């Protein structure tokens, strides 16, 4: 049974309407500029075929931008990728929901759907333009974001390596404090989201470690203790038989990915987990979302860095991958428009995979929107209720607020925040570490 009515199902006058009108064309403009700036690279690699492909891509994206700005109907996908039928079936489903029997369009369809659809259409434009059909239009900004965060990356790698020197001798309380601290680092690393900034520089310039105490009041829900209880049960049972698996559904590449790697490192070092499974996007997505290339590239950059603590982290993390302590997964479900409560039906193999986990961490705002089906829930509705039927394993959302949906708050808190800060749900200032366990 479906949850209550969709959030911003019709956009007139809403936050989502303004975002479709402004942010999505802005992202496309930057994509067009990126493709054009790589014209000489395409010529060098592919000759005139590369130039012709560049022209086709720019024409495709310019047409797509016009479709958005003039509220044209949503079109079926026309490439040969394995998810085409799923997307086109979903468009048919959206059409069945139209009150007036009309066609779903950019301004008259659910915000979550059209936003996901934009990125799938961007992928379509590249796929249909060989020989540049493997080009990641967002790779440059993702890489730049990483390099612009070097100071913060160095500080975090230095802290981790210094702390690990004595990690075997930490008391139970000290272990708990380290886990909590680096979980918060991973939370605030989520502030660096290029899809929210329209691709503008949003890198982390200074060490988050120095800001954790100041940020603490901004954590609206903090269920860290529940995570600690689950993970500490099997602490020290790494005898070759017992295993504790933690899954991390990643969000952004760049600095946030480094914070996720650091947290994963500490989970293994503290023996709170024996294996970490990372879930990445199978195509370029939401400007800065992590792909397999971003995952491997980040480790390679750290390994080759001219800083001993960064390079040591890179070496250890590469070894974790090689020895199977870190495993990454790609699945096309993460780049579909479906809410997560549909996973068991749409992607039963992925749902079964998550059921093997002791704890699943969902990073970021998009994952939260899909966890809660992007519905207009009352702020006090329990997180577990907003998940509806999605309960593959104990799970936690680690997210800074950048979209107008939030559940699980204490009575009155949402109204109080709205009175003092009207943009509290979209500013990225506030965060949650929000847990739910299957009943």
C-alpha positions in Angstrom: 0.0 0.0 0.0 1.4 3.4 -1.0 2.2 6.0 1.8 0.3 9.4 1.9 0.3 11.8 -1.0 3.5 12.8 -2.7 5.5 15.8 -1.5 5.2 18.6 -4.0 3.3 16.4 -6.4 2.2 19.6 -8.2 4.8 22.4 -8.2 3.0 25.7 -8.6 4.3 28.0 -6.0 6.5 25.4 -4.3 10.2 25.0 -3.5 10.4 22.2 -6.1 8.9 24.3 -8.9 11.5 27.0 -8.4 14.2 24.4 -8.3 13.1 22.8 -11.6 12.9 26.2 -13.3 16.3 27.4 -12.0 18.6 24.7 -10.8 18.1 22.0 -13.4 18.8 24.4 -16.4 21.8 25.7 -14.5 23.2 22.2 -14.2 22.6 21.6 -17.9 24.3 24.9 -18.8 27.4 23.7 -16.9 27.3 20.3 -18.5 27.1 22.0 -22.0 30.1 24.1 -21.1 32.1 21.1 -19.9 31.5 19.2 -23.1 32.5 22.2 -25.2 35.7 22.7 -23.2 36.7 19.1 -23.9 36.3 19.6 -27.7 40.0 19.5 -28.3 40.4 16.4 -26.2 37.7 14.6 -28.2 39.5 15.8 -31.4 42.8 14.5 -30.2 41.4 11.1 -29.1 38.8 10.4 -31.9 39.5 12.8 -34.7 36.5 14.3 -36.6 34.2 11.7 -35.1 34.9 13.2 -31.7 34.0 16.7 -32.9 30.8 15.4 -34.5 29.9 13.7 -31.2 30.5 16.9 -29.3 28.1 18.7 -31.6 25.4 16.1 -31.2 25.8 16.1 -27.4 25.5 19.9 -27.1 22.5 19.9 -29.4 20.9 17.2 -27.3 21.5 19.0 -24.0 20.4 22.4 -25.4 17.1 20.8 -26.5 16.7 19.1 -23.1 17.3 22.5 -21.4 14.5 24.0 -23.5 12.2 21.1 -22.6 12.6 21.9 -19.0 12.3 25.7 -19.3 9.1 25.4 -21.4 7.5 22.6 -19.3 7.4 20.1 -22.2 6.1 16.5 -21.6 8.5 13.9 -20.2 9.8 11.8 -23.0 10.5 8.0 -23.1 14.2 7.1 -23.0 15.5 6.0 -26.4 19.0 4.5 -25.7 19.9 0.8 -25.3 20.8 0.7 -21.6 19.4 -2.1 -19.4 17.2 0.2 -17.4 15.3 1.8 -20.3 12.2 -0.4 -20.0 12.0 0.2 -16.3 12.2 4.0 -16.8 9.6 4.0 -19.6 7.3 1.8 -17.5 7.6 4.3 -14.7 6.7 7.1 -17.0 3.5 5.2 -17.9 2.8 4.9 -14.2 3.2 8.6 -13.7 0.8 9.2 -16.6 -1.8 7.1 -14.8 -1.6 9.4 -11.8 -2.4 12.6 -13.8 -5.7 14.0 -12.6 -6.5 15.6 -16.0 -5.5 12.7 -18.2 -2.6 14.8 -19.6 1.0 14.0 -20.1 3.5 14.2 -17.2 5.7 17.3 -17.7 8.6 19.0 -16.0 6.5 21.3 -13.8 3.6 18.9 -13.2 5.4 15.7 -12.0 6.9 14.8 -8.6 10.1 16.6 -8.0 12.0 13.4 -7.1 11.0 11.9 -10.4 12.0 14.8 -12.6 15.2 15.4 -10.8 16.3 11.7 -11.3 15.0 11.8 -14.8 17.2 14.8 -15.7 20.4 12.9 -14.8 19.2 9.8 -16.7 18.6 12.0 -19.7 22.1 13.5 -19.4 23.4 9.9 -19.5 21.2 9.2 -22.5 22.7 12.1 -24.4 26.2 10.8 -23.8 25.3 7.2 -24.5 23.8 8.1 -27.9 27.0 10.0 -28.9 29.8 7.5 -29.6 32.8 7.6 -29.6 32.5 9.8 -26.4 29.8 7.6 -24.9 31.9 6.8 -21.8 32.6 10.5 -21.0 31.6 11.5 -17.4 30.3 15.1 -17.7 30.8 15.6 -14.0 34.2 14.2 -13.5 36.1 17.5 -13.7 34.0 19.1 -10.9 34.2 16.1 -8.7 38.0 16.0 -9.1 38.3 19.7 -8.5 36.2 19.4 -5.4 38.6 16.8 -4.0 41.7 18.9 -4.8 40.1 22.0 -3.3 39.5 20.1 0.0 43.1 19.1 0.4 43.6 20.9 3.7 40.7 19.1 5.2 41.7 15.8 3.7 45.2 16.1 5.1 43.9 17.0 8.6 41.5 14.0 8.6 44.1 11.5 7.4 46.6 12.8 9.9 44.2 12.5 12.7 43.3 9.0 11.7 46.8 7.7 11.4 47.9 9.3 14.7 44.9 7.9 16.5 45.4 4.4 15.1 48.9 4.1 16.6 47.3 3.5 20.0 43.9 2.2 19.0 44.3 -1.3 20.4 44.7 0.3 23.9 41.6 2.4 23.9 39.1 1.9 26.7 35.4 1.1 25.9 34.4 4.7 26.4 37.3 5.9 24.2 36.3 3.6 21.5 32.7 4.8 21.7 34.0 8.4 21.5 36.1 7.8 18.4 33.2 6.1 16.7 30.9 8.9 17.5 33.4 11.5 16.4 34.1 10.0 13.0 30.4 9.3 12.4 29.8 13.0 12.9 32.7 13.8 10.5 31.0 11.6 7.9 27.7 13.4 8.7 29.1 16.9 8.1 31.1 15.8 5.1 27.7 15.5 3.5 27.5 19.3 3.4 29.7 19.2 0.3 27.0 18.5 -2.3 27.5 19.8 -5.9 24.0 19.0 -7.1 22.7 21.4 -4.4 25.2 24.2 -5.4 24.5 23.7 -9.1 28.1 22.5 -9.6 29.6 25.5 -7.9 32.6 25.0 -5.6 31.2 23.6 -2.3 34.4 22.0 -1.1 35.5 21.6 2.6 38.3 24.1 3.1 39.1 23.6 6.8 39.2 20.6 9.2 35.7 19.5 10.3 37.3 18.0 13.4 37.7 21.5 14.9 34.0 22.2 14.3 32.3 19.2 15.8 31.4 20.7 19.2 30.0 23.8 17.5 27.9 21.6 15.1 26.5 19.3 17.8 23.4 21.4 18.6 22.6 21.2 14.9 22.1 17.4 15.0 18.3 17.2 15.2 18.2 13.5 15.8 21.2 11.6 17.1 20.8 7.8 17.4 24.5 7.1 17.6 23.9 5.0 20.7 21.7 2.6 18.8 24.4 2.1 16.3 27.0 1.5 19.0 24.9 -1.1 20.6 24.6 -3.1 17.4 28.2 -2.9 16.4 29.7 -3.4 19.9 27.9 -6.7 20.4 30.3 -8.5 18.1 33.3 -6.5 18.9 36.4 -8.6 19.2 34.7 -11.7 17.7 36.9 -11.7 14.6 38.0 -15.4 15.0 37.4 -16.4 11.4 33.9 -17.5 12.1 31.9 -14.5 13.3 31.6 -11.5 11.0 30.0 -8.1 11.2 29.1 -6.6 7.9 28.4 -2.9 7.6 27.0 -1.6 4.3 27.4 2.1 3.3 25.2 3.4 0.5 27.5 6.3 -0.6 26.5 9.8 -1.6 29.1 12.3 -2.8 32.6 11.8 -4.1 35.3 14.2 -3.1 35.8 15.1 0.6 32.6 13.3 1.7 33.9 10.0 0.3 37.1 10.5 2.2 35.1 11.0 5.5 33.2 7.7 4.6 36.5 5.9 4.0 37.9 7.2 7.4 34.7 6.0 9.2 35.0 2.6 7.5 38.7 2.3 8.5 37.8 3.0 12.1 35.0 0.5 12.1 37.6 -2.2 11.1 40.3 -0.9 13.4 38.0 -0.8 16.4 36.8 -4.3 15.4 33.2 -3.0 15.2 33.0 -4.6 11.7 34.9 -7.2 9.8 33.9 -6.1 6.3 32.5 -3.0 4.8 30.4 -3.1 1.6 30.2 0.2 -0.3 27.3 0.8 -2.8 28.2 3.2 -5.6 26.2 4.6 -8.6 26.5 2.7 -11.9 26.4 6.0 -14.0 27.3 9.6 -13.4 24.5 10.9 -11.1 23.5 14.1 -9.2 26.7 15.8 -10.3 28.9 14.5 -7.4 27.6 11.1 -6.6 30.2 8.4 -6.3 30.8 5.9 -9.1 33.3 3.0 -9.2 35.8 5.3 -11.1 35.5 7.9 -8.3 36.0 5.2 -5.7 39.2 3.9 -7.3 40.4 7.3 -8.3 40.2 8.7 -4.8 42.2 5.8 -3.3 44.8 6.3 -6.1 45.1 10.0 -5.4 45.6 9.4 -1.7 48.2 6.7 -2.4 50.2 9.0 -4.6 49.9 12.1 -2.5 52.9 14.1 -1.3 51.8 13.7 2.3 52.8 10.6 4.3 49.5 10.3 6.2 47.4 10.6 3.0 49.6 8.1 1.2 49.5 5.7 4.1 45.7 5.9 4.1 45.7 5.3 0.4 47.9 2.2 0.8 45.8 0.8 3.6 42.6 1.4 1.8 43.9 -0.2 -1.4 44.9 -3.2 0.7 41.4 -3.4 2.2 39.9 -3.6 -1.3 42.5 -6.2 -2.4 41.9 -8.4 0.6 38.1 -8.2 0.5 37.7 -6.2 3.7 36.2 -3.4 1.6 33.9 -4.5 -1.2 32.1 -2.2 -3.6 28.8 -2.9 -5.4 27.1 -1.3 -8.4 23.4 -1.7 -9.0 21.1 0.1 -11.4 18.4 0.4 -8.7 20.3 3.3 -7.2 19.8 5.3 -10.4 16.2 4.6 -10.9 13.3 6.9 -9.8 11.9 4.4 -7.4 11.4 5.0 -3.7 13.2 2.4 -1.6 10.0 0.7 -0.3 9.7 -0.6 -3.9 13.2 -2.3 -3.8 12.0 -5.7 -2.7 9.8 -5.9 -5.7 11.9 -4.0 -8.3 15.4 -5.2 -7.3 14.9 -8.3 -5.0 18.6 -9.3 -5.5 19.7 -6.0 -4.0 17.2 -6.2 -1.2 18.5 -9.7 -0.4 22.1 -8.4 -0.4 21.2 -5.7 2.2 19.5 -8.3 4.4 23.0 -9.8 4.9 24.1 -6.7 6.7 24.4 -6.0 10.4 23.9 -2.3 9.7 23.2 -0.3 6.6 24.3 3.4 6.6 22.5 5.6 4.0 24.5 8.7 3.2 23.0 11.9 2.1 19.9 13.8 1.2 18.7 11.8 -1.9 18.9 8.5 0.0 16.8 10.1 2.7 14.2 11.3 0.3 14.0 7.8 -1.2 13.9 6.2 2.2 10.9 8.3 3.2 9.4 8.2 -0.3 9.7 12.0 -0.5 6.3 12.4 1.1 4.9 15.3 3.0 5.1 13.6 6.3 4.4 15.4 9.6 7.8 16.1 11.3 6.8 14.0 14.3 6.0 10.8 12.3 8.5 8.1 13.4 11.3 7.3 11.0 10.4 3.6 11.0 6.8 4.5 9.9 8.0 6.7 7.0 10.1 3.8 5.8 6.8 1.9 5.2 7.8 -1.6 4.1 11.5 -1.0 3.7 13.3 -2.9 6.5 16.0 -5.1 5.0 18.3 -4.7 8.1 19.0 -2.3 10.9 19.6 1.0 9.0 20.6 4.6 9.6 20.4 7.8 7.6 23.4 10.0 8.0 22.3 13.2 6.3 22.4 17.0 6.3 19.1 18.6 5.5 18.9 19.9 1.9 15.3 19.0 0.9 11.9 19.7 2.4 11.2 16.4 4.1 12.1 15.4 7.7 10.5 13.0 10.1 11.2 11.7 13.6 11.5 15.1 15.3 10.3 15.8 18.8 6.9 17.6 18.9 7.2 21.3 18.3 10.8 21.3 17.0 9.9 21.7 13.3 7.6 24.6 14.0 10.2 26.3 16.2 12.9 26.0 13.6 10.5 27.2 10.8 9.7 30.3 12.8 13.4 31.3 13.4 14.9 29.9 10.2 12.4 29.5 7.3 15.0 27.6 5.2 16.1 25.1 7.9 15.1 22.1 5.8 17.2 23.0 2.8 20.2 25.0 4.1 22.5 22.1 4.9 23.0 23.6 8.4 21.2 20.8 10.2 21.8 17.0 10.2 20.4 13.7 11.5 21.9 10.4 12.5 18.5 8.6 12.3 18.2 4.8 13.1 15.5 2.2 12.5 15.5 -1.5 13.2 13.2 -4.2 11.7 10.5 -5.2 14.1 
